Amino acid sequence: MTPCTDTAVRLATRLSRRVAMGVLPLLAALSVSLGAPAARAEEAPVVFAAASLTNALQDLGTAYAAKTGVKVAFSFAASSALAKQLDAGAPAAIFASADIKWMEYADGKGLTLKDSRVTPIGNSLVLIMPADKATPVTIDRSFDFSAFLGADGKIATGLTDSVPIGIYARTALTSLGQWDKVKDRVVGAESVRAALALVERGEATAGIVYSTDAAIARNVKVVATFPADTHPPVEYPFELVKGQDTEANRALLAFLTGPEAKAIYARYGFVVK
């Protein structure tokens, strides 16, 4: 090795040592600032909930965060869609269904923990119309839905083979002897809120929704309530999702089904049990 080469090597070695001495502390600092796994903030628990619970649960999420510092994330949709998402592996801590059928589906698939079930609230089924065309009626076995809808009228509700509100609606209309007369005029929507929107926009003559959804709408009015004996009770079971039976999630479930929550549900018109 020539003297020039030897000198260059020594200089390069010294430089690399100095760079390393500067880089290592920087990397250490970065690892602290980015956070080791133990320092990361916990992810917010996710609650899958029926669309009709949207407003009440949003209020409850705010109240729970203020009380505990824990933020809750919600995914609102038809109970049928949420149950299918759970079956497909979607992550959630709690499932709140708008009927027993889809909770039983989740239980049967081993997706939820039946022993954690709490059913704190119920609802009622109502007939609505756009506010500027609303005329009160009485629903009984003599009521003619075809005449009520007129020649071209449509009635909006949930999909009658899957979405809870649609299933309730079909059952009620069948009980009243009206289903075969109006089934071709039923517009099935993906959720109760979607059905409500169709009536709000005047795209349907009438709609069958829950009373709580009608109560928060601006441009519709309730024209009748379906007799309770025309359909199964509208109930909302809450359960923990399998693999999510933790102290934190049980505390959240207890809050969402407890006294403070029931006061908020009552404010939105739910039937508190």
Secondary structure, DSSP 8 states (H G I E B T S, - for coil): --HHHHHHHHHHHHHHHHHHHHHHHHHHHHHHHH--GGGS-----EEEEEGGGHHHHHHHHHHHHHHHS---EEEEE-HHHHHHHHHTT---SEEE-SSHHHHHHHHHTT-EEEEEEEEEEEE-EEEEEEGGG------STT--HHHHH-SS--EEEE-TTTSHHHHHHHHHHHHTT-HHHHGGGEEEESSHHHHHHHHHTTSSSEEEEEHHHHHH-SSEEEEEE--GGGS--EEEEEEEETT---HHHHHHHHHHTSHHHHHHHHHTT-EE-
